[in-house]
Amino acid sequence: MKRACSLLIVPVTALTLAGCGGGGEGPGHDMNGHRMATASAPATGHNAQDVMFAQMMIPHHRQAITMAGQAAAKASSPEVKRLAGRIEHAQAPEIQKMTGWLRTWGAPTSPGDGMHMGDGMMSDKDMKKLDTLSGKAFDTAFLQMMIKHHQGAVAMARSEQARGSFPEAKAMASDIVTSQSAEITTMRKLLG
């Protein structure tokens, strides 16, 4: 009987102790053992700049994808349509990757209400205007707006390169600077 009780008590005690704080609670963790976002999280090597980069670049990319979707339906130039397709193809996976980082870091996927959403973002008025256009007028407005949009992304990416610490975010920032700078050159040529 004593042996049967001890076989039951030991696992119950171990489970109880594990539930009372052995799951990672302490510095950098909440009471449920989840890692909290901090200005610098040595376990993942990210800092506040990395968090801000992802939080601001996600809505920035989403807007570019919306604009690219409009180009697929409204642009008259095959070159503009191809460019829009490349933008969408490049930025959708980056959104998924950045969203994953923020989840891992325990950070929200947006910087919060009223916060600046990044350089180069189009206003609601700009987006509505673009939606009313088609053909050559659309092509011109799309290219002008996307140049401004890309310039904002390049500026944010350069800030990440300078102040970020998460290697994958810095690598993505480098890719953004390279690819979007090349696309700016292409768009300027298309504008003639």
Protein Blocks (a to p, Z undefined) as FASTA:
>chain_A
ZZmmmmmmmmmmmmmmmmnopnopaehiafkopacddfbdfknopafklmmmmmmmmmmm
mmmmmmmmmmmmmpmbfklmmmmmmmmmmmmmmmmmmmmmmmmnopafbebehiaebehi
acfklmmmmmmpgcjllmmmmmmmmmmmmmmmmmmmmmmmmmmmbfklmmmmmmmmmmmm
mmmmmmmmmnZZ
